[in-house]
Amino acid sequence: MKQEVKVAVAQFEAHDGDKRYNLETIENLSAQAARRGAQFILFHELSVTGYTFLENLSRDEVRELSETVPGGESVDRLIGIAGKLDMVISAGVVEREGDQLYNCQVAVSGNGLLAKHRKIHEFVSSHLACGDSYTVFDALGTRFGILTCYDNNLPENGRMTAMLGAEVLLAPHVTGCLPSPAPGRGVVDPEIWHNRHRDPVRCRMEFDGPKGRGWIMKWLPARAWENGVYLLYANVLGAEGGTIKPGGSMIVDPYGEVITECRSLEDEVVCATLIPENLNLASGGSYIRARRPDLYSSMVTPNPHLSPDKRPEVYWQKIRKQKS
């Protein structure tokens, strides 16, 4: 990082399949951030199209929402917004390349596409393929890396992205308030969200507890701390594909401390200044230099004691059962 950079993260209640509304909201929140001096803003996973509702769509319906990257209408609109506001914007679209469809997080400036990340661990829809590479890019004198939602749950992905030089990890999500065997976890009754203006305390308690922020704080700041990087986390808020999501977008420093976060029950954007010196002072860089690769051969071989991960598949089976 060559100099200080002011960044922003946003939360908003996206509309399923309504690209026009979502892009208008992205533009409005980006303009708010720009007025506060932000040079960069991050939006949540598939923020342009909506996310969870994709599980119920046919391949043709998902394809109808998709676009080429670059060259697609939504990406061109994002480039136009970025140019007008003189900032870098990262948001999520469904990408189409030939017969393949991807959950794609783009980063754009007014000059065009800077990077695109295809989610490595995709499971919301069988029609979306998994990406097969890590993503880093340079902008604003800083090297950014992108990991989308579940990509961040595996420490190896954060470490690999940091080893590719990332100084700021972008973590767009759609998460929280999901079925889980963990104590205190689970879904939020939609009525609690819809009644939030009359009883905000109850909604805030649901979102702040183990269903939302409490779970995120168990592991997400560790990705910043263990790798000595800044981390920008953006999450959707409110009704989303038949579920309720807690928002809580935040910016975490290389020490694993939360600098700022969205705390309202409305669409919101928060900003923070990232300082180069913290990257050098934090412990994460030392941990990377202290690695013993000669001991890690088993990390890249199948574990004979573990079966393939079925948790994503089981999770979506529970979601579908609850909706039926």
N, C-alpha and C positions, 0 to 999 in steps of 0.2 A: 504494500500500500504506500503510494508515493506521497499522499497528503490526506488530510482529514476529508471525510465525505459524509454528507448528511443524507440519511436514508429514511424510508417510511415503510410501514406495514399497514394493511387495511383489513377490516372485516366488514362483510355486508351480507344481507339476506338475498341470495341469488334466486332468480326465477328459472325453473326447469325449462330448458329448451328455448328460452327467450333471449336470443343473442342481442337483440336491439336494446332491451332493458338493461341487461348485464353490462353491455359496453357503455351505455350512458352512465351507469353507476360508476364504472371504472373511470370514466373521464371526469366525473364530478369529484370523486375522491382523490384522483391524481391532481386535479386543479387545487384542491384544498392543501395537499401536501406541497405542491409547488409554491403556493403562496407563503408557506412556512419555511421555504428555503430548501426543501428536499430535492436531491438530484436523482434519486432512485426510489421506486416504490414496488412492493411485492404484493400480489393478489393470490388468492387460494387456488388450489388444484381445480382444473376445469372450470375456472371462474366465468368463462365466456358462455359455456353451454349448460352448466349444471352437471352434477356428478352421479349421485346415488340413483336417480331415476333411470340411468342408463341400463341398470340391471334388468329392467322389464322390457327393453326395446329389442326388436329384431335386428338382424345385421343390416338390413336395408334402412331401417330407421336410424341406426347409429351412423351409417354411412351418409345419410341425408344431412346430418349435423356436422359432418367432417369437412375439412378443407385442406388444400395443399399448404405446406410450410417450407419456404415462403410462397407468396402469391395468392393466398386465400384472402377473402374479403375481410374477415375479422382481424387477421394479422396486419393487413394494410391499414385498417382503421386504427389499430394500436400504434402503428408507426406514425400515422398522422397526429394522433394525440400526443405522442412523445415529442414529435417535432414542434408542435404548437406550444408545448409546455417546457421545452428544452430539458428533458429528463429521460431517464431510462425506465422502462416499464416491463415488468414480468407478470404474465398472466397465462392461464391454461386454456387450450383448445383441443378438440379432437382432430388429430392429423390423419390425412389420407396419403398414402404413397403406394401406387399400384393397387393391389388387392388387399394390402395391409392397412389396419387402422391402429392408431396409437393414442394413449393419454400423453399429451405433449405440453410441456411448460416452455413458453418462449420468453426471450428477453429481447427487447427492441429499443432502438433509439430513433431519432428523427431521420437518420441515414439508412435505416433498414434493420434487418434481422441480425442480432448479435450472436444468438445461440438458441438451440432448442434441445430439450432433454426429454427423451422418451422414458416414461416410468419403467423402472427395471422390474419391479414386483407388482404387476398389474393383476387385479382379480375382480373388479367391479362388474366386468362383462366378459364373457368368453369370446366376444367379437373383437376385443382389443388385444393386440399382441404386446409382449414384453420387450422393452428396450434391451440392448446388449452392450451398453458402454456408459462410461462416466462422462460428465459434461463440465468443463471449465471454460471461462471466457474472460477477457480483459475489457474493462470499461471504467472510466472515471479514475484512472490511475490505480485500479484495484483489480485483483483476480477473484472472480466469483465462481462458485460451484453450485450446481443444482441437484437436489435429491427430492423426489416427490413422495410425500406421505410415507407409506410403508417402507420405502427405500431407507428412511432414516432410522427405522427400528433395528436394523442390522448394523452394529458398530463398524463392521468391515467397510461398509459403503462410505461412511463419514471419514474413516481413516484413509481410504484410497483417494477420495476427493481432495483431502488435505495434502496428501503426498504428491498430488498433481499440481500443487501450488495454490489451492484455494485459500484465500484469506477471509472470505465471507461466504458462509454456507446458506443458500436459499432453500427453505423448507416449506413449500406450499402444501397444505393439507386439506382434507375433509375428514374430520375425526372427532372423537369424543361422544359420550352419551350412547354407547353401543353395548349390545349384549356381551356379558363377560362373566366367567366364574369367579373373578377376583372380588374380594370383599368390598361392598359399597358401590361397585360398578353397576352399569345397566343403563337403560334408556330413560329419557325424561318424558313424562306425560305431556302430550302436546297442549293440553289445557293450561299447564303451568306457563308455557311460553306465550300462549295467546292471552293470558291474563296478567302478563308481566307489568303492564302499566298500573294495574290496580294493586298488585302484590309483587313488587320488584324484589323484595327481600327473599321470598321463597325461590324465585327463579335464580337469583344470584347465588343462593346457597347450593342449588342443584349444580350450577355451572362451576362453582368454585371447589366443590367437593371431589371425591374420587371418581365421579362420572366424567369430570372435565379437567379443570386445571390441576387438581390433585394428582391425576394420573400423568398428565403431561410433565409435571415437575419431577416425577420419579426418574425420567430418563432423557428428556429433550435437552436440558441444559448440559447434561453430560457429553453430548456430541460436541458442544462448543468447548467445554473444559478439557476433555481428553485429547482434543486436536489443536487447542490454542487458536481457535478461529472465532470470529463473530458469527452469530446465527440469527437469521431473520425467519420468523415463523408466521405464516399467514393461514388463518382458518376461517371457514364459512360460519355464519351466524344464523340461528333460527331455523325455520322450517326448510328442510332440504331433502327432496326425494322421499317424502313420507316419514322422515326422521327429524329430530331436533338436534341442532349442533350448538356448541357453547361459545363459538368465536374465541376470544382470548388471544388474538394475534399479539406477538411480542418480539422484542429485540433483546438478544442475550449477548453479553460480552465474552471475551476469551477466558475469563475466570469462571464462567458458568453462572454469572449473576444477571438477573433481569434488569435491563436499563429502563425500559418502558413497555407498557402493554395496553391493549384496548380493554377498558373496564366497563363501558356502558352496555346497555341492552339495545343499542341502535347501531346503524352503520357508522363506522368510525375509522379514523386514521390517526396513527401516532408516529412521531419522528424522533430520531436520535442522531447524534454525531459520532461517527466511528473514528477512533484515534489510532494512528499507526503504532505508537509506542507500546500500546497494550499487547499487540501481537508478539513483540519481542520479550516482554516481561512475563507473560503468562507461561504456565508450566507445560502446556501441550506440545510446544515445539521440542522441548527436552525429551518428552516421552517418545516422540517420533524418532529423534536421534538415538535414543537408548534402545531401540528395538533390537531383537536378536533373530533376524530372519532365518538363521540356520536351525532354529528350533521350531519353525512354523510349517514344515512340510505337510503335516496332517491337515492344516487349514484349507488346503486346496485339493483335498481328496475326499470322496464320499465317506461319510461316517458309517461303518458297518453296524453300529449299535442303534442307529436312529432311522426310522422310516421317513419317507418324504413328508414335508410339511403339509398337513391337511387343514390347518387352522383357518386360512382364508375361505376355503370351500365350506367348512362347517359353519363359519360365521355367517356367510350369506344364506345358507340353508335356514339358520335361525331367523334371520331378517325376513325371509320370504314367508316362513311359517307364521310369524307374528302379524304380517300384513294380510294373510289369507283368512 
